[in-house]
Amino acid sequence: MPSEDYISLEIEKIKQNYPLAVDELSDDSIFGLVCLSFFYKDAEFQNSFISDYFTDGAGDGGIDSIISDEINEQLIFIQDKNISSLSNTQDVIDMLTGMHQSIQALVRNEASHLNEKVRRIYDSQRDSEDSYEKCLTVFINCDVSDTRRQRIDDEISSNDELSQYGENIKVFFKNDISQEIIRKIEPPRSVESDRVKIDEASSFIEYSSNSNEGIIVNISALDVKRLYNNYKDKGLFERNFRYYIPKKKIDDQIKQSLNRQNKDNFWFLNNGMIIGCSSFHKDGNMVDISNFSIVNGCQTASLIGRFFEGEDFFFPCKIISSNDDNFIATVAQASNTQKAIVDRDLKSNKEEMRSLQRKLKINDPKVYMKIKNGEKFRTIEGVELSQAQIRNLENWEKIENLDYGKYVLSGFLQQPGFARSTPGKIWEGQTYASIFLRRTFDKDTTYDLLKIFSLYQEFKNIDFMIESNPEGYLYESDPHKRELLQFISNGYLTIPASVILFIKIKRELVDLSAINTDDGIETQITADNLTGKLFKEELPDNYKKQLFDLFFDVASSIKDKYMTLASQIDIKNESVFLKSNTNYHKHIQTHFRSTFYSQRNIEEFQQRISELFD
């Protein structure tokens, strides 16, 4: 199938698989959901994306989606255009300028002209300290020439408002989007074999470690040009984290160094290239390379391939061979990452982090946790799990350490507002120590904690309208339907944390009199004192339905309290309400005590908890 058909195919796939969720959306809007899924959500669309990230509509200020990248501490604003052609360069500049102005209005809290979805999802996705980098991404479903791309980049660089974003502005066109889809749904390719010339047979540096080998050489520019022309669409850049996207300022510098006067200085002016491969063999002043791809230096190789003419010259190239795809991926990520190292990266090699990773997977039931970007799931012996093995894992058996931290902080430590509002604080000081340096680690308790939070994600993706789901949770006529759906969507930490609180109360680790008292919050509610299995050893066949009913009732209860408070005091929206530990401890838990644990309801409610949890 031609690559240009992939976008339309994915649009139709969402329409067929999620007809009720996207029934009122146009293909233009669904195009945006396709881009969101493939660029930011591992190509797995869920109907909750519409309520969590999707802002498209009248009064959106040019912002069609907002999504946070908590690992890289970025807040990404997206606009998508499902158009067949781009009339002029200024159209893209106008899109980005409009987005920038809307972002400034949101930051200044002067966004009453923007629709409710934009304001609400911005509040939901941003961190409370508003410290995340702002990023602008535009997806356009048409192709343009390289010249037009460069003019767009030039206009961005010279625009006073847009230039401040630097590399945090990205514009993707049809071919970029199609290639991303292909990379996600088809196995990665590489060039089967070729050979390249180096400047001198004796001019090289070799290094080896474990099963990995490397050599640093000076590679022929003419051979790089030949590789580009022969393989640019046949795997040459497949392992590079991003295909070449023209950036005029950098391109001009490289092209300037390629001209006759500066060519001799190219070796000094350019960082060179990295090739990842399965094996290489040096033969005099030639190097044979097998199953290879350029993992860093895509921009250099592309510009040499397209613009270099004249006599040959040589420039630095590192060739790395490994049979471990994860290692090559790590090289690609490390060498292509320009963003400053974030706190999570600094913690990834700490002994306590690696020790926790081992504890989670050493015995059944195993939990595989990634502790850094690009990492693959591996057994305790270091063997990479196959895709089939990963698919057979439960969702709570394959996690990121960021999610682990949020779940422990929200559940065991009963601070879901803090975990929701400032996830970056998970890596700092006492908060980090309370999560990753816990005095007691109980695998059974941890496994069930992860299960509860993971099952909430499954619950959250239900279509809650009674006409379209057998659970029949919600009626169209409910006057507070919108608020309830917002609490279900935004309560992914607070509602499971509430279930953990009910377990603590059942086990008499928290006394009802401790709720909303400083001493009770400090010594009982937030105490890390749960041990052993949380779920009963023998669960009823319909345990998941019972748990989902509990989730829904908790969301409804929180909604009721919110509606009462909103009539008395100024509360911005549901998302902001849930980002506060004070609201959770003072208002939400107090409401539970007066409703679920009232004299009238306590016996029945405790019975519901006892049917699921020990």
C-alpha positions in Angstrom: 0.0 0.0 0.0 1.4 3.5 -0.9 2.5 5.4 2.2 0.1 8.3 1.3 -2.8 5.9 2.1 -1.7 5.2 5.7 -3.2 8.3 7.2 -6.6 7.7 5.6 -6.4 4.1 6.7 -5.8 5.0 10.3 -8.7 7.6 10.2 -11.0 4.8 9.0 -9.7 2.4 11.6 -10.7 4.8 14.5 -14.1 5.4 12.9 -14.7 1.6 12.7 -13.3 0.6 16.1 -14.7 3.6 18.1 -17.9 4.6 16.3 -19.7 6.0 19.3 -16.7 7.9 20.6 -16.1 9.7 17.3 -19.6 9.8 15.9 -19.9 13.6 16.1 -16.3 14.2 14.9 -15.3 15.1 11.3 -12.4 13.4 9.5 -10.5 16.6 10.1 -10.7 16.1 13.8 -10.0 12.4 13.6 -6.9 13.2 11.6 -5.7 15.0 14.7 -6.4 12.0 16.9 -4.4 9.8 14.6 -1.4 12.2 14.9 -1.8 12.4 18.7 -1.9 8.6 18.9 1.1 7.8 16.7 3.4 10.7 17.9 2.7 10.7 21.6 0.7 7.6 22.6 2.6 4.6 21.0 0.0 4.3 18.3 -2.7 3.1 20.7 -5.8 5.2 20.4 -8.2 5.2 23.4 -11.6 7.0 23.5 -10.5 8.8 26.7 -8.1 10.8 24.5 -11.1 12.9 23.5 -11.9 14.0 27.0 -8.3 14.1 28.3 -6.4 16.0 25.5 -8.8 17.0 22.6 -9.7 20.7 22.5 -10.7 21.1 18.9 -13.8 23.2 18.3 -15.1 26.8 18.0 -13.0 29.2 20.1 -10.1 26.8 20.5 -7.6 29.6 19.7 -5.7 27.3 17.2 -5.1 24.7 19.8 -6.6 21.3 18.9 -5.0 19.2 21.6 -2.9 19.7 24.8 -0.8 16.9 26.2 1.9 16.8 28.9 5.1 14.8 28.7 5.9 14.3 32.3 9.1 12.4 31.7 10.7 15.3 29.6 8.7 17.9 31.5 7.1 19.5 28.5 3.6 20.8 27.8 2.8 20.2 24.2 0.2 22.3 22.3 -1.0 20.7 19.0 -2.7 22.1 15.9 -3.7 19.8 13.0 -4.8 20.7 9.5 -6.3 18.0 7.3 -5.8 20.0 4.1 -4.8 19.0 0.5 -2.4 21.9 -0.1 -0.7 24.8 1.6 -1.2 28.1 -0.1 1.8 29.9 1.3 4.4 29.9 4.0 2.6 32.6 6.0 -0.3 30.2 6.7 2.0 28.1 9.0 3.4 31.2 10.7 -0.2 32.4 11.3 -1.1 29.0 12.9 1.9 29.1 15.2 1.4 32.8 16.1 -2.2 32.1 17.0 -1.2 29.2 19.2 1.4 31.3 20.9 -1.1 34.1 21.6 -3.6 31.6 23.0 -0.8 30.1 25.3 0.1 33.5 26.6 -3.6 34.2 27.4 -3.8 30.8 29.3 -0.6 31.5 31.2 -1.9 35.0 32.2 -5.3 33.6 33.1 -6.9 35.9 30.6 -8.4 33.2 28.4 -12.1 33.8 28.7 -12.3 34.1 24.9 -11.1 30.5 24.5 -13.6 27.7 24.8 -14.2 25.7 28.0 -12.4 22.6 26.8 -9.1 24.5 26.1 -9.1 26.1 29.5 -10.1 22.9 31.3 -7.6 20.6 29.6 -4.8 23.2 30.0 -5.4 23.3 33.7 -5.6 19.5 33.7 -2.4 18.9 31.8 -0.1 21.6 33.1 1.9 21.1 36.3 0.9 23.4 39.2 4.1 25.3 39.2 3.8 26.0 35.4 7.4 25.0 35.0 7.1 22.7 32.0 8.6 23.8 28.7 5.9 25.0 26.2 6.1 23.2 22.9 4.2 23.9 19.7 3.5 21.1 17.2 1.6 21.4 13.9 0.5 18.5 11.8 -0.5 19.3 8.2 -1.9 16.6 5.9 -0.2 17.7 2.7 3.4 17.7 1.4 5.6 20.7 0.6 8.9 21.1 -1.1 12.2 21.2 0.9 12.4 24.9 -0.2 9.1 25.6 1.3 10.1 23.8 4.5 13.2 25.9 4.8 11.3 29.2 4.2 8.9 28.2 7.0 11.8 27.5 9.3 13.5 30.8 8.3 10.2 32.7 9.1 10.0 31.0 12.5 13.6 31.8 13.4 13.1 35.5 12.5 9.8 35.9 14.3 10.2 37.6 17.6 7.3 35.7 19.2 8.2 32.2 17.8 12.0 32.2 18.0 11.8 32.0 21.8 10.6 28.4 21.5 13.8 27.3 19.7 13.7 23.6 19.0 10.4 23.2 20.7 8.5 24.1 17.6 7.9 21.2 15.2 5.9 21.2 11.9 5.2 17.8 10.4 3.8 17.3 6.9 2.1 14.4 5.3 5.2 12.4 4.5 6.5 12.8 8.1 3.2 11.6 9.5 3.0 8.6 7.1 6.5 7.6 7.9 5.8 7.7 11.6 2.8 5.5 11.1 4.8 3.0 9.1 7.5 2.9 11.7 5.0 2.1 14.4 3.0 -0.6 12.5 5.8 -2.2 10.5 9.0 -3.8 11.8 12.1 -1.5 11.5 14.3 -2.0 8.5 18.0 -1.5 7.9 20.3 -1.6 5.0 21.4 -5.2 4.4 25.1 -4.6 3.5 27.5 -2.2 1.9 31.0 -0.9 2.2 32.5 2.5 2.7 35.8 4.1 2.2 37.9 5.6 5.0 40.8 8.0 4.5 43.7 5.7 5.6 44.0 2.0 6.5 45.9 2.9 9.7 43.6 5.8 10.7 41.1 4.4 13.1 40.4 3.8 16.8 38.8 0.5 18.0 37.0 -0.3 21.2 35.0 -3.3 22.5 32.9 -4.0 25.6 30.9 -7.1 26.3 29.1 -8.0 23.1 29.5 -4.5 21.6 32.2 -3.3 19.3 33.0 0.1 17.9 35.4 1.8 15.5 36.0 5.5 14.9 37.1 6.4 11.3 37.1 9.2 8.8 34.4 8.3 6.3 34.2 9.3 2.6 31.7 12.0 1.9 31.2 10.6 -1.6 30.3 7.2 -0.1 27.8 8.9 2.3 26.2 10.6 -0.7 26.0 7.3 -2.5 24.4 5.6 0.6 21.9 8.4 0.8 20.9 8.2 -2.9 20.6 4.4 -2.8 19.0 3.8 0.6 17.4 7.0 2.0 14.0 5.3 1.7 15.2 1.8 2.3 16.3 1.7 5.9 19.2 4.1 6.0 17.6 6.3 8.7 15.2 3.7 10.2 16.9 3.6 13.6 17.2 7.4 13.9 14.7 8.7 16.5 13.6 11.4 14.1 13.7 11.6 10.4 15.4 14.6 8.9 13.3 17.7 9.4 14.9 20.8 7.8 16.1 23.5 10.2 17.4 26.4 8.1 19.9 27.8 10.5 21.6 24.5 11.1 21.2 23.4 7.4 22.9 26.7 6.2 25.8 26.1 8.5 26.3 22.6 7.2 25.9 23.6 3.6 28.3 26.5 4.1 30.9 24.1 5.3 30.3 21.9 2.2 31.4 24.6 -0.2 34.8 24.5 -1.9 36.4 27.1 0.5 35.2 25.5 3.7 35.2 21.8 2.8 38.7 21.2 4.3 37.4 22.4 7.6 34.3 20.2 7.6 36.1 17.7 9.9 36.5 20.4 12.5 33.0 22.0 12.1 30.8 18.9 12.1 30.1 16.4 14.9 30.1 13.6 12.4 27.9 10.6 12.2 27.1 7.3 14.0 26.2 4.1 12.2 24.6 1.2 14.2 24.9 -2.2 12.7 25.0 -6.0 13.4 28.6 -6.4 12.3 31.4 -4.6 10.5 34.8 -5.7 9.1 37.7 -3.4 8.3 39.5 -4.4 5.1 42.4 -1.9 4.4 40.9 1.4 3.7 37.4 0.0 3.3 34.8 -1.1 5.9 32.1 -3.7 5.2 28.9 -3.0 7.2 26.0 -5.4 7.7 22.4 -4.6 8.7 23.1 -1.0 9.3 21.3 2.3 9.8 22.5 5.9 10.6 21.4 6.5 14.2 22.9 10.0 14.5 23.9 12.5 11.8 20.7 12.1 9.7 20.9 15.8 9.0 24.5 15.7 7.9 24.0 12.7 5.7 20.9 14.2 4.1 22.6 17.4 3.2 25.7 15.7 1.9 23.5 13.5 -0.2 21.5 16.3 -1.7 23.9 19.2 -2.0 27.5 18.0 -2.0 29.4 18.1 -5.3 33.1 18.0 -6.2 36.1 16.3 -4.8 35.9 13.8 -2.0 36.7 14.7 1.6 36.5 12.8 4.9 34.8 13.4 8.2 34.4 11.6 11.6 32.1 8.5 11.8 31.6 6.1 14.7 30.5 2.6 13.6 29.0 0.5 16.4 28.1 -3.2 16.1 25.8 -5.0 18.5 23.2 -7.8 18.3 21.3 -6.0 21.0 18.7 -3.7 19.4 18.1 -2.1 22.8 21.7 -1.0 22.9 21.6 0.5 19.5 18.3 2.3 20.5 20.1 3.6 23.6 22.9 4.9 21.4 20.4 6.6 19.1 18.5 8.2 22.0 21.6 9.4 23.8 23.2 10.8 20.8 20.1 12.5 19.5 18.9 14.0 22.8 19.6 17.7 22.9 17.3 18.5 25.9 18.9 19.0 29.3 19.0 15.9 31.5 15.9 15.8 33.7 15.8 14.6 37.2 14.4 11.2 36.2 17.4 10.5 34.0 19.8 11.3 36.9 18.0 8.8 39.2 17.9 6.0 36.6 21.3 4.5 37.6 20.9 4.9 41.3 21.3 1.6 43.2 17.9 1.9 44.9 16.2 2.3 41.4 18.0 -0.7 40.0 17.3 -2.7 43.2 13.6 -1.9 43.0 13.5 -2.9 39.4 15.1 -6.3 40.3 12.7 -6.8 43.3 9.7 -6.3 41.1 10.6 -8.9 38.6 12.7 -11.5 40.5 9.7 -13.6 41.6 6.2 -14.3 40.4 4.0 -12.4 39.9 6.6 -10.4 38.0 6.4 -6.7 37.3 8.6 -5.2 34.6 9.5 -1.6 35.2 11.4 0.8 32.9 13.6 3.2 34.7 14.8 5.3 31.7 13.8 6.3 28.3 14.4 3.8 25.5 14.7 0.8 27.9 13.3 -2.5 26.9 11.5 -4.9 29.2 14.0 -7.7 30.3 14.0 -10.7 32.4 16.1 -10.9 35.6 18.8 -12.6 33.5 18.8 -9.7 31.1 16.9 -11.4 28.2 14.7 -9.0 26.3 11.0 -9.9 26.3 9.5 -10.6 22.9 6.5 -8.7 21.7 4.3 -11.7 22.3 5.5 -12.0 25.9 4.8 -8.3 26.5 1.3 -8.6 25.0 0.6 -11.5 27.4 1.5 -9.3 30.5 -1.3 -7.6 32.4 -1.2 -3.9 32.1 0.0 -3.5 35.7 2.9 -5.9 35.0 4.6 -3.4 32.6 5.1 0.1 34.0 7.3 3.2 34.0 9.0 4.3 37.2 7.3 7.6 36.9 3.9 5.9 37.1 5.1 3.7 40.0 6.1 6.9 41.9 2.7 8.6 41.3 0.8 5.4 42.4 2.9 4.9 45.6 2.6 8.6 46.5 -1.1 8.7 45.8 -2.1 5.3 47.2 0.2 4.2 50.1 1.1 7.8 51.1 -2.4 9.3 50.3 -1.2 12.4 48.5 -2.9 12.2 45.0 -3.2 16.0 44.7 0.6 16.4 45.1 1.3 13.5 42.7 -1.1 15.1 40.1 0.0 18.7 40.4 3.8 18.4 40.5 4.9 15.0 39.3 8.4 16.4 38.8 8.8 16.6 42.6 8.7 12.8 42.7 12.4 12.8 41.9 13.3 15.3 44.7 14.4 15.1 48.3 12.1 13.6 50.9 9.4 12.8 48.4 11.8 10.7 46.3 13.1 8.9 49.5 9.5 8.1 50.7 8.8 6.4 47.4 12.0 4.8 46.3 13.8 4.4 49.6 10.9 2.9 51.6 12.0 1.1 54.8 9.7 -1.8 54.0 8.9 -3.1 50.5 6.2 -5.7 50.2 5.9 -7.2 46.7 2.3 -8.5 47.3 1.1 -5.1 48.4 2.9 -3.3 45.6 1.5 -5.6 43.0 -2.1 -5.1 44.1 -1.6 -1.3 44.3 -0.4 -1.3 40.7 -3.4 -3.5 39.8 -5.9 -1.1 41.3 -4.5 1.9 39.5 -4.2 0.0 36.2 -7.8 -1.2 36.4 -8.9 2.3 37.0 -7.3 3.2 33.6 -9.4 0.5 32.1 -12.6 1.8 33.8 -11.8 5.3 32.7 -12.0 4.2 29.0 -15.5 2.9 29.2 -18.1 4.8 27.2 -20.3 5.8 30.1 -23.5 6.7 28.3 -26.2 4.1 29.0 -27.2 3.9 25.4 -23.9 2.5 24.4 -22.5 0.4 27.2 -23.9 -2.6 29.2 -22.8 -1.1 32.5 -25.4 1.7 32.2 -23.4 4.0 34.5 -24.7 7.4 33.2 -27.9 8.8 31.9 -28.1 11.4 29.2 -30.6 13.4 31.3 -28.2 13.7 34.3 -27.9 17.5 34.8 -24.3 17.1 36.1 -23.2 14.6 33.5 -20.4 16.8 32.3 -18.9 17.3 35.8 -19.1 13.6 36.6 -17.3 12.7 33.4 -14.6 15.2 34.2 -14.1 13.7 37.6 -13.9 10.2 36.1 -11.4 11.5 33.5 -9.2 13.5 36.0 -9.6 11.3 39.0 -7.1 8.6 37.8 -5.0 9.2 41.0 -7.6 10.4 43.5 -10.2 7.7 42.9 -7.9 4.7 43.2 -6.2 6.4 46.2 -9.6 6.6 47.8 -10.0 2.9 47.4 -6.6 2.4 49.2 -8.0 4.7 52.0 -11.0 2.4 52.3 -8.7 -0.6 52.7 -6.7 1.2 55.4 -10.0 2.0 57.2 -11.1 -1.7 56.9 -7.8 -2.8 58.4 -8.1 -0.3 61.2 -5.0 1.5 60.2 -7.0 4.7 59.9 -9.7 5.6 62.4 -12.6 7.7 61.0 -11.9 10.2 63.7 -8.5 10.9 62.2 -10.0 12.3 59.0 -9.5 16.0 58.6 -7.2 16.4 61.6 -3.6 17.4 61.3 -2.4 14.6 63.6 -4.6 12.0 61.9 -3.4 12.9 58.4 0.3 12.8 59.5 0.3 9.7 61.7 -2.5 7.5 60.1 -3.7 8.5 56.7 -0.4 9.3 55.0 1.5 6.6 57.0 3.2 3.9 54.8 1.8 1.0 56.8 0.0 -1.3 54.4 1.4 -4.9 54.0 0.3 -8.1 52.4 -2.1 -8.7 49.6 -4.8 -6.1 49.2 -7.2 -8.2 47.0 -8.8 -11.2 48.5 -7.2 -14.5 47.6 -10.4 -15.7 46.1 -12.3 -13.0 44.2 -15.8 -13.3 42.9 -16.1 -13.9 39.1 -17.5 -10.4 38.6 -14.9 -8.7 40.8 -13.9 -6.3 38.1 -17.5 -5.1 37.7 -17.8 -4.7 41.5 -14.6 -2.6 41.5 -15.7 -0.5 38.6 -19.0 0.2 40.4 -17.0 1.3 43.4 -14.9 3.6 41.2 -18.1 5.1 39.7 -19.7 5.7 43.1 -16.5 7.3 44.4 -16.4 9.6 41.4 -20.1 10.5 41.9 -19.5 11.2 45.6 -16.6 13.5 44.8 -18.7 15.2 42.2 -21.5 15.8 44.7 -19.1 17.4 47.2 -17.6 19.5 44.4 -21.0 20.8 43.3 -21.8 21.8 46.9 -18.5 23.6 47.3 -18.6 25.3 43.9 -21.9 27.0 45.0 -20.2 28.4 48.1 -16.6 29.2 47.1 -14.7 30.0 43.9 -13.3 26.8 42.4 -11.8 27.1 38.9 -12.7 23.6 37.6 -12.7 19.9 38.4 -9.1 19.3 37.4 -7.8 22.1 39.7 -9.9 20.8 42.5 -8.2 17.4 42.3 -4.7 18.8 42.2 -4.9 19.7 45.9 -4.0 17.4 48.8 -5.9 19.8 51.0 -9.1 19.3 49.0 -8.5 15.5 49.2 -7.9 15.4 53.0 -10.3 18.2 54.1 -13.2 18.0 51.7 -13.3 14.6 49.9 -12.3 12.3 52.8 -14.7 14.2 55.1 -17.5 13.7 52.6 -16.7 10.0 52.5 -17.0 9.9 56.3 -20.4 11.5 56.2 -21.8 9.4 53.3 -20.1 6.0 52.8 -19.3 5.8 56.5 -22.5 7.3 57.9 -24.4 5.3 60.5 -26.9 4.5 57.9 -24.5 3.3 55.2 -21.3 2.0 57.0 -22.3 -1.6 57.3 -23.3 -2.0 53.7 -20.2 -0.1 52.4 -17.8 -2.1 54.6 -19.4 -5.2 53.1 -18.7 -4.0 49.6 -15.0 -3.4 50.5 -14.7 -6.8 52.2 -16.0 -8.6 49.2 -13.0 -7.4 47.2 -10.2 -6.7 49.7 -8.6 -8.3 52.8 
